Amino acid sequence: MRRNQLLSAPMFLSLAASLAACQLDSGDFREGEVASTSQATTGGGPAQGQDHYAAVAGITILLPSGNNEIARTEHRYCTGVLVEEKTVLTAAGCLNANLEAQLDDEFTDEFLDAASVYVQFGGSIGGSTEYYLDNDFNEDPMTVKGLTMHRYYNPEFRGQNDFALLHLTEVPSPAVTPVVLHTDPLGEEHIGMPIEFVGFGKEDDAAGTLEEFTARNVVSTPIVSISPTRLTAGTPEATTCYADGGGPGFMDFGNGPELVTVTTTQQECDENANRQRVDVVAADFLEPFIKYVSGGCEAGGCDACDYNGTCEEVCDTRDWDCSIGSFGGEGCEDDGDCEELGACIAATDDPSFTYCDKPCDQADVGSCPAGMTCSSENRCVYEGISPGSQGAACTSPGECRSGFCENSFCAFECDTAADTCDNDNGFFCLPSLDDGNTTVCRVELRSGGGGFCHAASSPHLHDGERNSLLAGLGLLFVLGFFRRRRIS
């Protein structure tokens, strides 16, 4: 992860690897004008008269041209919502192209500066007249001074951690009240409840482009399903459209509207658009960052491991002020190396190998990385042989911490006199097949006519045990070796 600074705000930026899909437009941006009264959402109506509607903003992004000597004329339109007096939450995919250009050495222009990203609030609409967001609100578009992507956002995996925070140069005037975050977990009991989606999008026109924003509209539709990180809601008759990407979803649990979801970038009016759950990222991303930027750390309200602008290496889990550490299943030295609320633990089969676990849900088969199991303590762990350890499947020496891959199994050095190998499971202290001067714990092979080889019979194994061993060894061939994940 690379650190960067936009104007005067020191914020952490994720380097995106490729463009993420978001609504594009080839029309010119007309300063001050955002939309007409045409329809924004399918089945929706004007969003006005309530504080949580007033907190929804239209965002215009001037896209990189690919060559800083060519005029930048294309725009991307998205929606956002004010979550702190000068902070707007939107989808990371909306800003991805600009962020990539900003961090690319071949570009010299600023692509996330005050001239490239505009944020506008508004709350009035009347008759059939054109709708200008600055009629009753700020005279000019708000500009940004900083951007913070979600730490784990990766444009190659759309709809995952697709959150970004835009930091405004000033507080909106007249004042806009930030929305309330919903932090309690959503569950099956919420399926069927209504959710409001608000945005500035519109349906596709005949030319397939978005010429301008539409009015700020709202559509209400029941929740269809809820997954660990997202929910689905919408029908062909009631859903969000172009430029609604980054827009909020609101629900009322009895204490007024709360921000429940952020819609990822959209290319069409799709009832299956990703609605990302805010409660999933509230505790580790939104609340700590909002506390930091609103001055909550200045009076001693944050400890060294909180989001406070300073990296602390010794923490119970990775400090988000630090560069990217190790993910679940990857090697570590202490707890402070582990991302995703993981802790550094020792492998049960090889205590010399320490790796990061991570929280998981036994009911969700996909909550752990490949090769790991969700334990009864709801932590992702390696059961049995851990990757790179003695007896683990391998295809090259580099996959083994010993540096020896013998007949598709990792083999560790041994002393023939002591022979500490696991003889009961068929491993003996023998010369390495690659380096005859070194002895390693490997399977003993014998020639079996026609040039075939088989594992030597062990005096300690009965036929049934030997067959179980061979079946187990065969199974190891199909087990995938974990790969280290990084977000560059």
DOGUVO-545899 format. One line per 3 residues: number of its first residue (from 1); for each residue x, y, z of C-alpha. Coordinates in nm, 3 decimals, padded with zeros to 5 digits, always signed. Example, Ala and Ser with C-alpha at 12.3 -4.5 7.8 and 13.67 -1.06 7.14 Angstrom:
2
1> +01.230 -00.450 +00.780 | +01.367 -00.106 +00.714
***
This chain:
488
1> +00.000 +00.000 +00.000 | +00.133 +00.340 -00.093 | +00.092 +00.658 +00.106
4> +00.002 +00.974 -00.078 | -00.122 +01.322 -00.001 | -00.398 +01.514 -00.175
7> -00.349 +01.885 -00.128 | -00.309 +01.934 +00.249 | -00.483 +01.622 +00.380
10> -00.261 +01.323 +00.469 | -00.473 +01.022 +00.382 | -00.398 +00.659 +00.296
13> -00.466 +00.561 -00.064 | -00.497 +00.214 -00.214 | -00.321 +00.175 -00.549
16> -00.580 +00.035 -00.789 | -00.463 -00.218 -01.047 | -00.725 -00.165 -01.317
19> -01.029 +00.043 -01.404 | -01.352 -00.044 -01.227 | -01.680 -00.008 -01.414
22> -01.875 +00.308 -01.336 | -02.099 +00.535 -01.537 | -01.916 +00.734 -01.805
25> -02.030 +01.033 -02.004 | -01.888 +01.224 -02.297 | -02.084 +01.543 -02.234
28> -01.936 +01.862 -02.096 | -01.990 +01.949 -01.733 | -02.183 +02.270 -01.689
31> -02.074 +02.432 -01.366 | -02.358 +02.473 -01.120 | -02.609 +02.272 -01.320
34> -02.663 +01.912 -01.229 | -02.995 +01.793 -01.361 | -03.343 +01.832 -01.494
37> -03.661 +01.690 -01.343 | -03.644 +01.368 -01.543 | -03.663 +01.034 -01.365
40> -03.364 +00.923 -01.159 | -03.457 +00.576 -01.042 | -03.693 +00.322 -01.190
43> -04.023 +00.362 -01.007 | -03.891 +00.644 -00.791 | -03.995 +00.997 -00.707
46> -03.832 +01.322 -00.589 | -03.632 +01.293 -00.265 | -03.696 +01.609 -00.068
49> -03.818 +01.740 +00.264 | -03.613 +01.518 +00.498 | -03.266 +01.560 +00.647
52> -03.133 +01.224 +00.527 | -03.230 +01.314 +00.169 | -03.051 +01.650 +00.197
55> -02.731 +01.462 +00.296 | -02.719 +01.287 -00.042 | -02.480 +01.448 -00.291
58> -02.413 +01.432 -00.663 | -02.048 +01.367 -00.754 | -01.889 +01.461 -01.088
61> -01.544 +01.320 -01.166 | -01.335 +01.450 -01.455 | -01.168 +01.140 -01.595
64> -00.802 +01.106 -01.697 | -00.757 +01.119 -02.073 | -00.472 +00.869 -02.085
67> -00.243 +01.144 -02.205 | -00.204 +01.455 -01.995 | -00.148 +01.663 -02.309
70> -00.499 +01.583 -02.435 | -00.795 +01.774 -02.295 | -00.993 +01.579 -02.037
73> -01.357 +01.586 -02.151 | -01.510 +01.263 -02.020 | -01.692 +01.255 -01.689
76> -01.805 +00.996 -01.442 | -02.117 +01.061 -01.237 | -02.189 +00.900 -00.902
79> -02.382 +00.961 -00.582 | -02.255 +00.996 -00.225 | -02.381 +01.071 +00.124
82> -02.248 +01.296 +00.401 | -02.135 +01.083 +00.700 | -01.933 +01.353 +00.881
85> -01.954 +01.731 +00.849 | -01.690 +01.737 +00.573 | -01.677 +01.370 +00.468
88> -01.880 +01.204 +00.190 | -01.907 +00.826 +00.158 | -01.934 +00.681 -00.193
91> -01.821 +00.379 -00.397 | -01.446 +00.334 -00.450 | -01.506 +00.234 -00.813
94> -01.621 +00.588 -00.884 | -01.272 +00.728 -00.812 | -01.061 +00.431 -00.919
97> -00.949 +00.562 -01.258 | -00.845 +00.895 -01.111 | -00.660 +00.731 -00.825
100> -00.469 +00.504 -01.061 | -00.368 +00.801 -01.274 | -00.272 +01.002 -00.965
103> -00.028 +00.733 -00.856 | +00.110 +00.654 -01.201 | +00.450 +00.813 -01.254
106> +00.380 +00.892 -01.620 | +00.111 +01.142 -01.519 | +00.209 +01.483 -01.391
109> -00.134 +01.641 -01.346 | -00.337 +01.612 -01.028 | -00.633 +01.382 -01.094
112> -00.791 +01.404 -00.751 | -00.750 +01.774 -00.698 | -01.009 +02.049 -00.663
115> -01.047 +02.074 -01.041 | -01.118 +01.705 -01.094 | -01.383 +01.608 -00.839
118> -01.698 +01.808 -00.762 | -01.949 +01.734 -00.488 | -02.285 +01.910 -00.483
121> -02.575 +01.907 -00.237 | -02.924 +02.033 -00.305 | -03.279 +02.015 -00.185
124> -03.529 +02.207 -00.398 | -03.728 +02.119 -00.705 | -04.017 +02.303 -00.864
127> -04.254 +02.223 -01.146 | -04.096 +02.147 -01.479 | -03.808 +02.393 -01.442
130> -03.453 +02.270 -01.465 | -03.313 +02.152 -01.138 | -02.992 +02.315 -01.014
133> -02.833 +02.177 -00.702 | -02.706 +02.520 -00.605 | -03.049 +02.687 -00.615
136> -03.086 +02.679 -00.238 | -02.753 +02.530 -00.137 | -02.388 +02.608 -00.208
139> -02.330 +02.852 -00.491 | -02.047 +02.651 -00.643 | -01.963 +02.282 -00.647
142> -01.784 +02.162 -00.334 | -01.431 +02.041 -00.404 | -01.227 +01.777 -00.228
145> -00.892 +01.786 -00.054 | -00.843 +01.417 +00.015 | -00.955 +01.064 -00.061
148> -00.944 +00.747 +00.146 | -01.021 +00.414 -00.020 | -01.120 +00.115 +00.190
151> -00.800 -00.064 +00.283 | -00.900 -00.389 +00.111 | -01.062 -00.249 -00.202
154> -00.950 -00.427 -00.517 | -01.112 -00.330 -00.850 | -01.068 -00.685 -00.976
157> -01.334 -00.797 -00.727 | -01.632 -00.571 -00.785 | -01.867 -00.520 -00.496
160> -01.615 -00.612 -00.227 | -01.495 -00.338 +00.008 | -01.609 -00.089 -00.257
163> -01.609 +00.212 -00.022 | -01.435 +00.547 -00.046 | -01.442 +00.865 +00.164
166> -01.412 +01.208 +00.003 | -01.288 +01.487 +00.229 | -01.441 +01.822 +00.141
169> -01.254 +02.150 +00.152 | -01.528 +02.304 +00.363 | -01.850 +02.237 +00.550
172> -02.156 +02.255 +00.320 | -02.349 +02.578 +00.352 | -02.635 +02.594 +00.436
175> -02.559 +02.322 +00.687 | -02.627 +01.959 +00.599 | -02.681 +01.707 +00.878
178> -02.465 +01.393 +00.840 | -02.660 +01.067 +00.830 | -02.666 +00.809 +01.110
181> -02.470 +00.489 +01.044 | -02.646 +00.159 +01.110 | -02.395 -00.053 +01.304
184> -02.601 -00.349 +01.428 | -02.570 -00.665 +01.216 | -02.844 -00.733 +00.966
187> -03.012 -01.073 +00.975 | -03.287 -01.286 +00.824 | -03.542 -01.100 +01.035
190> -03.485 -00.795 +00.816 | -03.571 -00.969 +00.489 | -03.890 -00.821 +00.351
193> -03.844 -00.486 +00.527 | -03.847 -00.178 +00.303 | -03.525 +00.000 +00.214
196> -03.495 +00.341 +00.045 | -03.235 +00.398 -00.226 | -03.149 +00.760 -00.305
199> -02.942 +00.885 -00.598 | -02.898 +01.113 -00.897 | -02.899 +00.844 -01.163
202> -03.120 +00.800 -01.464 | -03.226 +00.540 -01.714 | -03.019 +00.485 -02.026
205> -03.103 +00.713 -02.316 | -03.110 +00.626 -02.684 | -02.743 +00.712 -02.728
208> -02.639 +00.492 -02.437 | -02.481 +00.781 -02.248 | -02.563 +00.998 -01.950
211> -02.567 +01.357 -02.068 | -02.635 +01.508 -01.728 | -02.755 +01.430 -01.380
214> -03.123 +01.394 -01.308 | -03.307 +01.516 -01.000 | -03.233 +01.356 -00.665
217> -03.484 +01.073 -00.645 | -03.577 +00.796 -00.401 | -03.724 +00.452 -00.454
220> -03.848 +00.213 -00.183 | -03.839 -00.165 -00.228 | -03.832 -00.470 +00.005
223> -03.511 -00.652 +00.096 | -03.496 -00.985 -00.090 | -03.190 -01.149 +00.066
226> -02.899 -01.074 +00.300 | -02.545 -01.214 +00.268 | -02.247 -01.164 +00.504
229> -02.137 -00.846 +00.323 | -02.424 -00.743 +00.094 | -02.799 -00.749 +00.047
232> -03.025 -00.765 -00.256 | -03.326 -00.542 -00.305 | -03.501 -00.414 -00.613
235> -03.727 -00.522 -00.897 | -03.738 -00.426 -01.264 | -04.005 -00.174 -01.163
238> -03.822 -00.033 -00.860 | -03.444 -00.006 -00.860 | -03.145 +00.224 -00.907
241> -02.985 +00.328 -01.236 | -02.689 +00.504 -01.393 | -02.502 +00.743 -01.162
244> -02.676 +00.602 -00.853 | -02.350 +00.417 -00.786 | -02.215 +00.515 -00.445
247> -02.563 +00.614 -00.334 | -02.710 +00.530 +00.007 | -02.975 +00.286 +00.119
250> -03.177 +00.389 +00.426 | -03.390 +00.190 +00.670 | -03.590 +00.299 +00.973
253> -03.560 +00.063 +01.272 | -03.771 +00.283 +01.496 | -03.537 +00.574 +01.563
256> -03.540 +00.741 +01.224 | -03.360 +00.665 +00.895 | -03.015 +00.505 +00.922
259> -02.755 +00.444 +00.651 | -02.761 +00.068 +00.582 | -02.602 +00.022 +00.239
262> -02.390 +00.184 -00.032 | -02.467 +00.082 -00.391 | -02.167 -00.013 -00.602
265> -02.113 +00.143 -00.944 | -02.377 +00.051 -01.202 | -02.385 +00.024 -01.580
268> -02.760 -00.019 -01.613 | -03.086 -00.007 -01.417 | -03.017 -00.336 -01.244
271> -03.227 -00.477 -00.962 | -02.934 -00.708 -00.885 | -02.685 -00.428 -00.819
274> -02.453 -00.486 -00.524 | -02.584 -00.317 -00.209 | -02.291 -00.322 +00.031
277> -02.371 -00.346 +00.401 | -02.247 -00.051 +00.606 | -02.260 -00.240 +00.937
280> -01.984 -00.473 +00.813 | -01.733 -00.188 +00.772 | -01.856 +00.049 +01.043
283> -01.641 -00.071 +01.334 | -01.303 -00.102 +01.160 | -01.328 +00.159 +00.884
286> -01.602 +00.421 +00.906 | -01.634 +00.496 +01.277 | -01.257 +00.508 +01.353
289> -01.189 +00.726 +01.052 | -01.479 +00.961 +01.122 | -01.358 +00.994 +01.479
292> -01.010 +01.079 +01.356 | -01.105 +01.339 +01.094 | -01.360 +01.503 +01.326
295> -01.092 +01.567 +01.588 | -01.185 +01.287 +01.825 | -00.822 +01.181 +01.862
298> -00.687 +01.527 +01.937 | -00.809 +01.524 +02.297 | -00.658 +01.184 +02.371
301> -00.964 +00.995 +02.252 | -00.761 +00.738 +02.056 | -00.490 +00.495 +02.163
304> -00.177 +00.418 +01.964 | -00.343 +00.135 +01.769 | -00.647 +00.338 +01.665
307> -00.678 +00.518 +01.332 | -00.487 +00.833 +01.431 | -00.245 +00.907 +01.147
310> +00.053 +00.730 +01.310 | +00.160 +00.369 +01.248 | +00.195 +00.151 +01.558
313> +00.351 -00.190 +01.488 | +00.281 -00.352 +01.827 | -00.097 -00.402 +01.838
316> -00.349 -00.682 +01.892 | -00.407 -00.676 +01.517 | -00.278 -00.466 +01.226
319> -00.297 -00.089 +01.276 | -00.472 +00.064 +00.973 | -00.227 +00.355 +00.989
322> +00.043 +00.108 +00.881 | +00.110 -00.039 +00.538 | -00.060 -00.366 +00.442
325> +00.048 -00.660 +00.658 | -00.033 -01.033 +00.639 | -00.374 -01.178 +00.558
328> -00.534 -01.497 +00.686 | -00.304 -01.796 +00.635 | +00.006 -01.588 +00.563
331> +00.318 -01.597 +00.778 | +00.366 -01.351 +01.062 | +00.588 -01.272 +01.358
334> +00.335 -01.117 +01.597 | -00.030 -01.011 +01.617 | +00.047 -00.664 +01.487
337> +00.134 -00.814 +01.147 | -00.217 -00.953 +01.086 | -00.487 -00.785 +00.878
340> -00.864 -00.839 +00.908 | -00.862 -00.860 +01.290 | -00.637 -01.164 +01.276
343> -00.391 -01.289 +01.537 | -00.054 -01.457 +01.487 | -00.073 -01.823 +01.594
346> +00.150 -02.132 +01.567 | +00.060 -02.420 +01.335 | -00.044 -02.733 +01.527
349> +00.172 -02.961 +01.312 | +00.476 -02.729 +01.310 | +00.504 -02.475 +01.595
352> +00.795 -02.308 +01.417 | +00.548 -02.187 +01.153 | +00.338 -01.895 +01.272
355> +00.058 -01.756 +01.058 | -00.238 -01.518 +01.079 | -00.580 -01.654 +01.159
358> -00.896 -01.443 +01.108 | -01.255 -01.434 +01.231 | -01.502 -01.649 +01.039
361> -01.857 -01.779 +01.042 | -01.909 -02.156 +01.045 | -02.238 -02.105 +00.863
364> -02.055 -01.934 +00.574 | -01.841 -02.182 +00.382 | -01.664 -01.899 +00.202
367> -01.558 -01.702 +00.507 | -01.209 -01.861 +00.518 | -00.932 -01.856 +00.255
370> -00.879 -02.172 +00.051 | -00.715 -02.447 +00.254 | -00.825 -02.309 +00.590
373> -01.111 -02.427 +00.813 | -01.346 -02.228 +01.037 | -01.283 -02.372 +01.383
376> -01.532 -02.413 +01.668 | -01.395 -02.081 +01.800 | -01.495 -01.919 +01.467
379> -01.137 -01.858 +01.359 | -00.983 -01.955 +01.024 | -00.705 -02.208 +01.095
382> -00.503 -02.476 +00.924 | -00.604 -02.826 +01.026 | -00.366 -03.118 +00.972
385> -00.058 -03.040 +00.763 | -00.003 -02.666 +00.722 | +00.127 -02.524 +00.390
388> +00.503 -02.542 +00.350 | +00.542 -02.781 +00.644 | +00.678 -03.135 +00.646
391> +00.457 -03.352 +00.422 | +00.263 -03.065 +00.263 | +00.188 -03.091 -00.107
394> +00.426 -02.891 -00.330 | +00.521 -02.841 -00.691 | +00.847 -02.651 -00.640
397> +01.106 -02.602 -00.361 | +00.996 -02.242 -00.313 | +00.663 -02.362 -00.172
400> +00.840 -02.535 +00.117 | +00.999 -02.349 +00.405 | +01.274 -02.611 +00.404
403> +01.351 -02.548 +00.038 | +01.309 -02.919 -00.043 | +01.018 -03.050 -00.249
406> +01.063 -03.426 -00.273 | +00.822 -03.615 -00.499 | +00.553 -03.350 -00.455
409> +00.589 -03.329 -00.075 | +00.777 -03.078 +00.140 | +01.069 -03.246 +00.313
412> +01.262 -03.103 +00.608 | +01.624 -03.181 +00.692 | +01.691 -03.456 +00.945
415> +01.969 -03.645 +01.122 | +01.996 -04.009 +01.021 | +02.127 -04.103 +01.366
418> +01.828 -03.957 +01.550 | +01.576 -04.005 +01.268 | +01.308 -03.773 +01.403
421> +01.093 -03.823 +01.093 | +00.735 -03.946 +01.122 | +00.805 -04.310 +01.040
424> +00.453 -04.416 +01.134 | +00.323 -04.210 +00.843 | +00.585 -04.326 +00.597
427> +00.852 -04.056 +00.626 | +01.212 -04.163 +00.682 | +01.543 -03.979 +00.709
430> +01.693 -04.040 +00.366 | +01.925 -03.860 +00.124 | +01.750 -03.587 -00.069
433> +01.668 -03.681 -00.428 | +01.786 -03.335 -00.535 | +02.086 -03.302 -00.307
436> +02.243 -03.632 -00.209 | +02.460 -03.463 +00.054 | +02.156 -03.363 +00.261
439> +01.921 -03.598 +00.442 | +01.552 -03.511 +00.459 | +01.232 -03.667 +00.586
442> +01.079 -03.813 +00.273 | +00.885 -04.112 +00.149 | +01.106 -04.410 +00.067
445> +01.064 -04.516 -00.294 | +01.128 -04.854 -00.448 | +01.130 -04.956 -00.809
448> +00.816 -05.138 -00.913 | +00.857 -05.303 -01.254 | +00.837 -05.109 -01.574
451> +01.005 -04.807 -01.417 | +00.722 -04.738 -01.172 | +00.789 -04.650 -00.810
454> +00.583 -04.702 -00.497 | +00.608 -04.610 -00.132 | +00.808 -04.864 +00.062
457> +00.620 -05.085 +00.302 | +00.663 -04.982 +00.662 | +00.711 -05.255 +00.925
460> +00.484 -05.047 +01.152 | +00.186 -05.046 +00.913 | -00.072 -05.317 +00.859
463> -00.224 -05.349 +00.511 | -00.529 -05.143 +00.603 | -00.313 -04.870 +00.760
466> -00.082 -04.871 +00.459 | -00.377 -04.829 +00.223 | -00.503 -04.540 +00.436
469> -00.160 -04.379 +00.418 | -00.146 -04.408 +00.040 | -00.499 -04.271 +00.010
472> -00.401 -03.982 +00.235 | -00.087 -03.913 +00.033 | -00.295 -03.915 -00.283
475> -00.533 -03.664 -00.131 | -00.244 -03.428 -00.065 | -00.184 -03.401 -00.438
478> -00.518 -03.229 -00.486 | -00.482 -02.986 -00.199 | -00.393 -02.637 -00.322
481> -00.100 -02.457 -00.166 | -00.189 -02.121 -00.025 | -00.078 -01.816 -00.216
484> +00.019 -01.492 -00.051 | -00.231 -01.219 -00.130 | -00.132 -00.860 -00.160
487> -00.314 -00.546 -00.261 | -00.067 -00.338 -00.446
***
